[in-house]
């Protein structure tokens, strides 16, 4: 017989029932390579940081659990990133034990099934705050552009970031699935673009699915800028998209304010 908690729904329902019973849960969070780019490889930790902030906002107890002995770095980094935590390598007051294992209801750790934990905790947050499961697909310019990093902290809805360091057929399959199931498909076009396929996609989607298509044009991106002719053409394209019934924005702040 399959283990009860090998079924994702059973794991989520246990987590939800614990939160509903106590009004909180303890989330243990690793530091290195979960919240912090330990190896300085450009690891993007913003999604995990954003989730930890949201969990703290609904009363979750955040317990940092780390082998790092550099307390100064941890404290400084968390203050800089606005990461509020309650405990550092210690148990909550209600659970005192001589065991070396820290108490938690859920663990966020890059070496401990972080994908599944992230999904469960994100769903818990949406359920507790009675949010709908609205989600935006972050499509558009890649090529080293950091517009996604700038937008994600501003969002009040869930999102799927298709950018990955290691591409795989499985990732491509998941990207296609997310594009279909997300409530919004955002296309952000910046001067770092090297191809034009995203422009073709947004025009086509604005015809087929104007209710979920969103276009954002950024004239500048990290010191790069569209030429006058390029910008004029993009604005004309934006008018076509708008005529098809899809919204067009020219700043990430406006995008975030309108995605609800």
Secondary structure, DSSP 8 states (H G I E B T S, - for coil): ---GGGSHHHHHHHHHHHHHHHS--EEEE--BTTTB-TT-S----HHHHHHHHHHHHTT-EEEE--S---HHHHHHHHHHTT---SEESS--TT---SSSS---SEEE-TTS-HHHHHHHHHHHHHHHTT----EEEEEE--TT--HHHHHHTT-SSEEEE---SS--HHHHHHHHHHHHH-SEEEEEE-TT---SHHHHHHHHHHHH-TTTEEEEE-SEETTEE--HHHHHHHHHHHHHHHHTT-EEESSHHHHHHH--
